[in-house]
Amino acid sequence: MKPFGYVRATTLQEATEAHAAHPGSRYLGGGTNLVDLMKLGVETPGTLVDISRLPLHAIEELPGGALRIGATARNTDVAAHPLVRARYPALAQALLAGASAQLRNVATTGGNLLQRTRCTYFQDVSKACNKREPGTGCAARDGIHRDHAVLGHSAHCIATHPSDLAVALAALDAGIELYGAGGATRTVAATDFHRLPGDHPEQDTVLRGGEIVTAVLVPAAAPGSVSLYRKARDRASYAFALASIAAVLDLDGDTGRIRRVALAFGGLAHRPWRATTAERALTGAEPTADAFREAAEAELAEARPLRDNAHKVVLARNLACDALGTLHARARRSP
Ligand SMILES: Cc1cc2nc3c(=O)[nH]c(=O)nc-3n(C[C@H](O)[C@H](O)[C@H](O)COP(=O)(O)OP(=O)(O)OC[C@H]3O[C@@H](n4cnc5c(N)ncnc54)[C@H](O)[C@@H]3O)c2cc1C
């Protein structure tokens, strides 16, 4: 491993100043992704700015019922939090579907959202990868790509985003709170936080240089709405999604029709894929198995599978039908 410096920040200002003072530095959360990538030679920061001890661990309810999850809150603590379990099952289930208990005990909320793709060509410095080294090409396109994107990929990159948490946050209309140089703060919608690869696959997110994720803001859950997260993968645990879905359903108590639905797919694209076509088709509709299937198929009509990953489209459709059917049954049982 290449030698690197280490700075432990005690305030946000100290962290952004240290980042600016050491070009090419990286923030360190739990280190479960960054340190692995340093061992592989994919990340070579001159300095690590440790932000894991900043006072950003709190998970708190805001006036009006929204939830604010601090960026250094550990995945285990978020998944086990009573308000998360009671009001946002999709969020708790997404976190518990990720990694292993040991990793979740260390991994932070901010680090989880900013983990890099698991594309094996990105992780192998002997292979061409536009995300790791712009302009070198994409070895995955003609290589082993059964895990790669079917939606929104570009000629430059077919990688997928790996975070399960990010998918749940996209469906829950969460916001990502950021702190940048000079103390500037802004909040970006979770659906806009990660990018499609386009011509610049080296940019995973809309984060500006030196910005820190300080918290995630999850709006109050609508009374009576139900949510879940489903993930299809090669092993029952310790595996990334081939396809996944976060779904939120709210039925009109009088008519039984769908008042509101939110769907986000994981494992299919370079970012969580908010299924707006399916949502439009389902809003106001009767919640039937046919309507669920037709909406999922309309969304996935946009898919452009590669040579070896057309199975993902079928998986995604079936996950959507299963998730919506399950939520419909639950919503009918809720008071
Ligand atoms: C074997 C294995 C299996 C896994 N399976 C899954 C899975 O199925 N699903 C899943 O979602 N994840 C999975 N993970 C990934 C794991 O969840 C991530 O490694 C973890 O969430 C990253 O969090 P961290 O705090 O350790 O991040 P770090 O490794 O510390 O940081 C990751 C990146 O985020 C940046 N960063 C960290 N915090 C901030 C911040 N607050 N603001 C700005 N930048 C920041 C760092 O600079 C770095 O670039 C798996 C990991 C392993 C090793």
PDBQT file of the ligand as one rigid body, heavy atoms in Angstrom, charges set to zero:
ROOT
HETATM    1  C1  LIG A 401     -17.893  -8.139   1.387  1.00  0.00    +0.000 C 
HETATM    2  C2  LIG A 401     -18.752  -6.920   1.364  1.00  0.00    +0.000 A 
HETATM    3  C3  LIG A 401     -20.093  -7.042   1.025  1.00  0.00    +0.000 A 
HETATM    4  C4  LIG A 401     -20.899  -5.909   0.975  1.00  0.00    +0.000 A 
HETATM    5  N1  LIG A 401     -22.215  -6.036   0.635  1.00  0.00    +0.000 NA
HETATM    6  C5  LIG A 401     -22.992  -4.913   0.512  1.00  0.00    +0.000 A 
HETATM    7  C6  LIG A 401     -24.339  -4.987   0.082  1.00  0.00    +0.000 A 
HETATM    8  O1  LIG A 401     -24.861  -6.063  -0.209  1.00  0.00    +0.000 OA
HETATM    9  N2  LIG A 401     -25.049  -3.824   0.002  1.00  0.00    +0.000 N 
HETATM   10  C7  LIG A 401     -24.505  -2.617   0.305  1.00  0.00    +0.000 A 
HETATM   11  O2  LIG A 401     -25.190  -1.587   0.223  1.00  0.00    +0.000 OA
HETATM   12  N3  LIG A 401     -23.231  -2.516   0.696  1.00  0.00    +0.000 NA
HETATM   13  C8  LIG A 401     -22.473  -3.628   0.801  1.00  0.00    +0.000 A 
HETATM   14  N4  LIG A 401     -21.159  -3.523   1.186  1.00  0.00    +0.000 N 
HETATM   15  C9  LIG A 401     -20.562  -2.208   1.236  1.00  0.00    +0.000 C 
HETATM   16  C10 LIG A 401     -20.574  -1.623   2.591  1.00  0.00    +0.000 C 
HETATM   17  O3  LIG A 401     -21.906  -1.375   2.951  1.00  0.00    +0.000 OA
HETATM   18  C11 LIG A 401     -19.776  -0.340   2.434  1.00  0.00    +0.000 C 
HETATM   19  O4  LIG A 401     -18.421  -0.730   2.404  1.00  0.00    +0.000 OA
HETATM   20  C12 LIG A 401     -20.017   0.617   3.536  1.00  0.00    +0.000 C 
HETATM   21  O5  LIG A 401     -21.356   0.980   3.644  1.00  0.00    +0.000 OA
HETATM   22  C13 LIG A 401     -19.198   1.881   3.331  1.00  0.00    +0.000 C 
HETATM   23  O6  LIG A 401     -19.326   2.668   4.490  1.00  0.00    +0.000 OA
HETATM   24  P1  LIG A 401     -18.020   3.218   5.229  1.00  0.00    +0.000 P 
HETATM   25  O7  LIG A 401     -18.496   4.139   6.289  1.00  0.00    +0.000 OA
HETATM   26  O8  LIG A 401     -17.128   2.098   5.670  1.00  0.00    +0.000 OA
HETATM   27  O9  LIG A 401     -17.370   4.020   4.036  1.00  0.00    +0.000 OA
HETATM   28  P2  LIG A 401     -15.849   4.357   3.742  1.00  0.00    +0.000 P 
HETATM   29  O10 LIG A 401     -15.162   3.152   3.207  1.00  0.00    +0.000 OA
HETATM   30  O11 LIG A 401     -15.225   5.037   4.907  1.00  0.00    +0.000 OA
HETATM   31  O12 LIG A 401     -16.028   5.443   2.587  1.00  0.00    +0.000 OA
HETATM   32  C14 LIG A 401     -16.563   5.134   1.338  1.00  0.00    +0.000 C 
HETATM   33  C15 LIG A 401     -16.456   6.396   0.447  1.00  0.00    +0.000 C 
HETATM   34  O13 LIG A 401     -17.274   7.424   0.985  1.00  0.00    +0.000 OA
HETATM   35  C16 LIG A 401     -16.513   8.605   1.287  1.00  0.00    +0.000 C 
HETATM   36  N5  LIG A 401     -17.157   9.133   2.507  1.00  0.00    +0.000 N 
HETATM   37  C17 LIG A 401     -17.413   8.437   3.634  1.00  0.00    +0.000 A 
HETATM   38  N6  LIG A 401     -18.179   9.174   4.458  1.00  0.00    +0.000 NA
HETATM   39  C18 LIG A 401     -18.394  10.359   3.837  1.00  0.00    +0.000 A 
HETATM   40  C19 LIG A 401     -19.139  11.541   4.167  1.00  0.00    +0.000 A 
HETATM   41  N7  LIG A 401     -19.854  11.633   5.293  1.00  0.00    +0.000 N 
HETATM   42  N8  LIG A 401     -19.140  12.566   3.291  1.00  0.00    +0.000 NA
HETATM   43  C20 LIG A 401     -18.427  12.499   2.126  1.00  0.00    +0.000 A 
HETATM   44  N9  LIG A 401     -17.720  11.397   1.757  1.00  0.00    +0.000 NA
HETATM   45  C21 LIG A 401     -17.723  10.340   2.600  1.00  0.00    +0.000 A 
HETATM   46  C22 LIG A 401     -15.100   8.117   1.433  1.00  0.00    +0.000 C 
HETATM   47  O14 LIG A 401     -14.168   9.143   1.127  1.00  0.00    +0.000 OA
HETATM   48  C23 LIG A 401     -15.060   6.991   0.419  1.00  0.00    +0.000 C 
HETATM   49  O15 LIG A 401     -14.846   7.510  -0.867  1.00  0.00    +0.000 OA
HETATM   50  C24 LIG A 401     -20.340  -4.644   1.269  1.00  0.00    +0.000 A 
HETATM   51  C25 LIG A 401     -18.981  -4.523   1.611  1.00  0.00    +0.000 A 
HETATM   52  C26 LIG A 401     -18.195  -5.642   1.647  1.00  0.00    +0.000 A 
HETATM   53  C27 LIG A 401     -16.741  -5.468   2.009  1.00  0.00    +0.000 C 
ENDROOT
TORSDOF 0
